Amino acid sequence: MAVVARSTSALIASVAATVCFVVLRAFVAVGGHEPLAIDVWWHDLVVSSTGDLWFVVAWVPAIVGGTLGMIVIGAALIAWLVWRKRGWDAAALAIAMVAVVAIGATMAAVIGRTRPADSLAESAATSFPSGHTAVATTVVVILALILRRGYVWALGAVWVVAMMWSRTYLHAHWLSDVVAGLLEGIAVACMVWVCVDAARARRVSRNASASPGGETIESSVTP
């Protein structure tokens, strides 16, 4: 029952995040992809607080959560899960990371929203949604779902917020871009986890039926 409840909650979270993303996308489209009022307010606030120390701090999540950083981190996490004999969980993380990048990059290229003119990082017109935020959120949510530890949720939330702040502090994204990345990450991670968990449950059911006496086979290793 607990597994069913987790799957149901994850599915609801995925659908809710998707709906919120669509609504936010609609607001951005109606505005001609120009920054929303809240984007301008946050951007001005960030600009007014710019300092050398915070500038260096802001680059840490940007670099660690960049393409090379996330390839290394993702590969390490997947290898760790495989080593722990959690193949299904490793597959969920790998699929989710590939999916969120493919979906986000395609949307960003099609939408073509312009970044802030004073961007200190990227300059390409691929601002919506924030890829850094989407990937960070995806990894955090997948790990939290498979490890089921409160500290993973807590530390993960801090990391995602730091990433969102970093991307706006470096003027690489508008506030609505990083919120969109957050929503995309939640939607993709939860949906992938639900699908992989369902596939794992079906495999366990088939194995149990095929085994002598129909013994129950564990679907995963307790973390």
C-alpha positions in Angstrom: 0.0 0.0 0.0 2.9 2.4 0.8 4.3 1.9 -2.7 1.0 2.5 -4.3 0.6 5.7 -2.2 4.0 6.9 -3.2 3.3 6.2 -6.9 0.0 8.0 -6.7 1.5 11.0 -5.0 4.3 11.2 -7.6 1.8 11.0 -10.4 -0.3 13.8 -8.9 2.9 15.9 -8.5 3.9 15.3 -12.1 0.4 16.3 -13.4 0.2 19.3 -11.2 3.7 20.5 -12.2 2.8 20.0 -15.8 -0.3 22.1 -15.5 1.5 24.9 -13.7 4.2 24.8 -16.4 1.6 25.2 -19.1 0.0 28.1 -17.3 3.3 29.8 -16.9 4.2 29.2 -20.5 0.9 30.8 -21.5 1.7 33.9 -19.5 5.1 34.2 -21.1 3.6 33.7 -24.6 0.9 36.3 -24.1 3.5 38.7 -23.0 5.4 38.2 -26.2 8.2 36.4 -24.4 9.2 39.6 -22.7 10.0 39.6 -19.0 7.0 39.5 -16.7 6.5 42.2 -14.0 7.9 39.8 -11.3 10.9 39.0 -13.6 11.8 42.7 -13.8 11.3 43.2 -10.0 13.5 40.2 -9.2 16.1 41.2 -11.7 16.4 44.7 -10.4 16.7 43.4 -6.8 19.5 41.0 -7.8 21.3 43.7 -9.7 21.2 46.0 -6.7 22.8 43.4 -4.5 25.6 42.4 -6.9 29.0 42.0 -5.1 32.3 40.2 -5.8 31.9 37.6 -3.1 28.3 36.6 -4.1 29.4 36.6 -7.8 32.0 33.9 -7.0 29.5 32.0 -4.9 26.9 32.1 -7.7 29.3 30.5 -10.2 29.6 27.4 -8.0 26.2 25.9 -8.7 26.4 27.2 -12.3 29.7 25.2 -12.9 28.8 22.1 -10.9 25.3 22.0 -12.4 26.6 22.7 -15.9 26.8 20.1 -18.7 30.1 18.6 -17.8 29.4 18.7 -14.1 26.1 16.9 -14.3 27.5 14.3 -16.7 30.2 13.5 -14.1 27.7 13.6 -11.2 25.0 11.7 -13.0 27.5 9.0 -14.1 28.8 8.7 -10.5 25.3 8.4 -9.0 24.2 5.8 -11.6 27.4 3.8 -11.0 26.8 3.9 -7.3 23.2 2.7 -7.7 24.3 -0.1 -9.9 27.0 -1.0 -7.4 24.3 -1.1 -4.7 22.4 -3.6 -7.0 19.7 -1.1 -7.6 19.5 -1.4 -11.4 15.9 -0.2 -11.7 16.7 3.0 -9.7 19.8 3.6 -11.8 17.7 3.3 -14.9 15.2 5.7 -13.5 17.9 8.3 -12.9 19.5 7.8 -16.3 16.2 8.0 -18.2 15.0 11.0 -16.2 18.2 13.0 -16.8 18.2 12.2 -20.6 14.5 13.0 -20.8 14.6 16.3 -19.0 17.5 17.6 -21.1 15.9 16.5 -24.4 12.6 18.0 -23.5 14.0 21.2 -22.0 16.5 21.9 -24.8 13.9 21.3 -27.5 11.4 23.7 -25.8 14.0 26.3 -25.1 15.1 26.3 -28.8 11.5 26.4 -30.1 10.3 29.1 -27.6 13.5 31.2 -28.2 13.0 33.5 -25.2 15.8 36.1 -25.0 17.9 36.2 -21.8 18.5 39.4 -19.8 20.6 41.8 -21.9 23.2 41.9 -19.1 23.6 38.2 -18.8 27.0 37.2 -17.3 26.8 33.6 -18.5 25.1 32.4 -21.7 23.7 34.7 -24.4 21.8 32.4 -26.7 18.0 32.9 -26.9 17.2 29.7 -25.1 16.2 31.2 -21.7 12.9 29.4 -21.1 13.0 27.0 -19.3 16.2 27.0 -17.3 18.1 23.8 -18.1 20.4 24.0 -15.1 17.4 24.2 -12.8 15.5 21.5 -14.6 18.4 19.0 -14.4 19.2 19.9 -10.7 15.5 19.4 -9.8 15.3 16.1 -11.7 18.3 14.6 -9.9 17.1 15.7 -6.5 13.5 14.4 -6.9 14.6 11.1 -8.3 17.1 10.5 -5.5 14.6 11.6 -2.9 12.0 9.2 -4.3 14.2 6.2 -4.4 16.1 6.8 -1.2 13.1 8.0 0.8 15.2 10.0 3.4 14.1 13.3 4.8 17.7 14.7 4.7 17.8 14.0 0.9 14.7 16.2 0.4 16.1 18.9 2.7 19.6 19.1 1.1 18.1 18.7 -2.3 15.7 21.7 -1.8 18.7 23.8 -0.7 20.6 22.8 -3.8 17.7 23.6 -6.2 17.0 27.0 -4.6 20.8 27.7 -4.8 20.7 26.8 -8.5 17.7 29.0 -9.1 19.3 31.9 -7.3 22.6 31.4 -9.1 21.0 31.5 -12.6 19.2 34.7 -11.9 22.1 36.3 -10.0 24.3 35.7 -13.0 21.5 37.3 -15.1 21.4 34.1 -17.2 17.6 33.7 -16.7 14.5 35.5 -15.7 12.8 34.4 -12.5 10.0 32.8 -14.5 12.6 30.8 -16.5 14.0 29.1 -13.3 10.5 28.5 -12.0 9.7 26.8 -15.3 12.8 24.7 -15.0 11.7 23.7 -11.5 8.3 22.6 -12.7 9.8 20.7 -15.7 12.2 18.9 -13.4 9.4 17.8 -11.0 7.1 16.7 -13.8 9.7 14.7 -15.6 11.3 13.1 -12.6 8.0 12.1 -11.0 6.6 10.7 -14.2 9.7 8.7 -15.0 9.9 7.3 -11.5 6.2 6.2 -11.7 6.7 4.5 -15.1 9.9 2.7 -14.0 8.4 1.7 -10.7 5.4 0.3 -12.6 7.6 -1.7 -14.9 9.6 -3.0 -11.9 6.3 -4.1 -10.2 5.2 -5.9 -13.4 8.5 -7.7 -13.7 8.4 -8.8 -10.0 4.8 -10.0 -10.5 5.8 -12.1 -13.6 8.9 -13.5 -11.8 6.8 -14.4 -8.7 4.2 -16.2 -10.9 6.9 -18.1 -12.8 8.8 -19.2 -9.7 8.1 -22.5 -8.0 5.3 -22.0 -5.4 4.9 -18.4 -6.5 7.4 -17.0 -3.9 7.5 -13.2 -3.6 10.6 -11.6 -5.0 11.7 -8.3 -3.6 11.3 -5.4 -6.1 14.1 -3.3 -4.7 16.9 -3.2 -2.1 16.2 -1.2 1.0 18.5 1.8 1.1 
